[in-house]
Amino acid sequence: STQSNMGQDEFSTLLASAKREAINFFKDDRVLLERFIERPRHIECQIFCDGQGGNVFFFERDCSVQRRYQKVLEEAPAPYITEEKRKEIGDVAIKSAEAVGYVGAGTVEFIFDTDSNEFYFMEMNTRLQVEHPVTEEICRIKDQPVDLVRLQIETAEGKKLKFTQDDLKIVGSCIEARVFAENPRDNFLPGSGHLAYVEEPKEGSFGDMKVRVDTGFRSGDDVLVHYDPMIAKLIVWGSNREIALRGMRKSLDEYHIVGIQTNIDFLKVCCENEEFIKGGVTTKFIEDHKETLLKAIPHSTTAVALLALSRALGKQATGEGAFRLNHLSTTTVPLIDADGVHVPVKVSQEGNSYIVSGEQFVHRVIPTKASRAGYIAAHIDGKERIEYKPIHLEKIIAILTPSGTFSMNIMPLPEGFGDVKYEAGGAKRVLTPMPGKVAKFLVSEGAEVKKGQNVLIVEAMKMEHLVKAPCDGNIRFVVKEGHMASSDEVLAEF
């Protein structure tokens, strides 16, 4: 943890958690205490050493935007790093590799102190990193593109590097966004489930911008609880940072995922934040701006109207006609928003148009054939025209639009959905926040606990998650340590 003012009990709990994670994944539970930097940036350097005197660094990356101490947005080159500081970072990275006779691709990570402009060695990963594409996109070797994966394999085969540091140069700017199955508003809780529909941004070069998507998921795949919840890496290069950032925002609008919750909307808000646009944010960026970054943004009334209309018209309305309410002139669509609040919307047909009304809005919508297959063009109130694609699932209705994906539930949610606790019939119960293993009870059976007290740990997505008591009382566990729990399974009662 990077907290400097925690109490002894909290420190002991977190230390024990860190030791368990270390022994689980590395078979070594030793923990290092490091210098505390108040406002750090995470700067890392990509190096290659061929073991024959050829040692180079592919400049630096800024990976300061993090949640749960894991990277979310990465970019290269790092904003506001001077040529002198860049060379200093590279030289130190190379020296650290030379000191141990390192051979191969490596990533040397540093904590950069924004107050003193000094940097400190953190660790070296003996491989390429997830974010290596941003380095590939900005680097040229003798004016030619870079394939770091190929180079890593060739170096491992004992081949000598065919270039020197002077042959490397930076071209433009590149940003990578990690697309996760997670709930940013619930402390970035990892998710899992079925990817009912996936539509990625169009890849390729577009003038002074390039879009690239690295992913292993397609429509119909499942995101499983046993692995990291990352779905894809969205990489956007621009001839300068402003263009790269503009391309990233546009590409996020064009990234559509239906079926499970993702962080795409959160990434959009990050990319629109003034501090991030300015560049040079610290690892406290999300914490410092959580009020705006994690603020719930309700769907526009237009989006709600189109969702309700799509549900009312059914699957037969595909843009090829069939815009009728199944022989009924009026119907009410019982939508549910992200907070579980019922949003009944009335849809009435009047000739070739529909009056769609909710508690605080009334829109007249005329659906017609769109230019894209599978899409519908909607004329709204005679002022606005939107092309959208409806996605029909058993419990979800979604629309894909030029400004993003909008979805709502169409059936009442189960009691206690999305929470670690709920109260029903006088029984207060603790639910697992996600599928995972009950790793450890933090209190004994029958113990008297206080509301908000940590009572057990669930291990999922390679991480430990603390589960708190929903109320005061004496706890009774209904499962044993090591139990593999399903989502929303009852773990304890009071």
Salt bridges, closest charged atoms under 4 A:
ASP28 OD2 - ARG30 NH2 2.75
ASP29 OD2 - LYS19 NZ 3.71
GLU38 OE1 - LYS284 NZ 3.97
GLU44 OE1 - HIS42 NE2 3.17
GLU44 OE2 - ARG61 NE 2.79
GLU44 OE1 - LYS71 NZ 2.86
GLU60 OE1 - ARG86 NE 2.68
ASP62 OD2 - ARG41 NH2 2.58
GLU74 OE2 - ARG178 NE 2.54
GLU75 OE1 - ARG241 NE 2.66
GLU83 OE2 - ARG86 NH1 2.80
GLU88 OE1 - LYS85 NZ 3.20
ASP91 OD2 - LYS87 NZ 2.84
GLU109 OE1 - HIS42 NE2 3.74
GLU109 OE2 - LYS71 NZ 3.17
GLU131 OE2 - LYS71 NZ 2.67
GLU131 OE1 - ARG178 NH2 2.78
GLU136 OE1 - ARG212 NH1 3.04
GLU137 OE1 - LYS210 NZ 3.10
GLU137 OE2 - ARG212 NH1 2.87
ASP143 OD1 - LYS169 NZ 2.63
GLU154 OE2 - ARG150 NE 3.18
GLU157 OE1 - LYS159 NZ 3.58
GLU182 OE1 - ARG67 NH2 2.65
GLU199 OE2 - ARG372 NH2 3.50
GLU200 OE2 - ARG218 NH1 3.19
ASP214 OD1 - ARG212 NE 3.20
ASP214 OD2 - LYS233 NZ 3.88
ASP222 OD1 - HIS194 ND1 2.78
ASP253 OD1 - LYS268 NZ 3.10
GLU254 OE2 - LYS250 NZ 2.46
ASP265 OD1 - LYS268 NZ 3.72
ASP288 OD2 - ARG39 NH2 3.02
GLU320 OE1 - LYS369 NZ 3.71
ASP339 OD1 - ARG185 NH2 3.40
GLU350 OE1 - ARG364 NH2 3.25
ASP381 OD2 - HIS363 ND1 2.73
GLU387 OE2 - ARG385 NH2 3.16
ASP419 OD1 - LYS421 NZ 3.73
GLU423 OE2 - LYS428 NZ 3.68
GLU464 OE2 - ARG20 NE 3.24
GLU489 OE2 - HIS483 NE2 2.73
GLU493 OE1 - ARG476 NH2 2.64
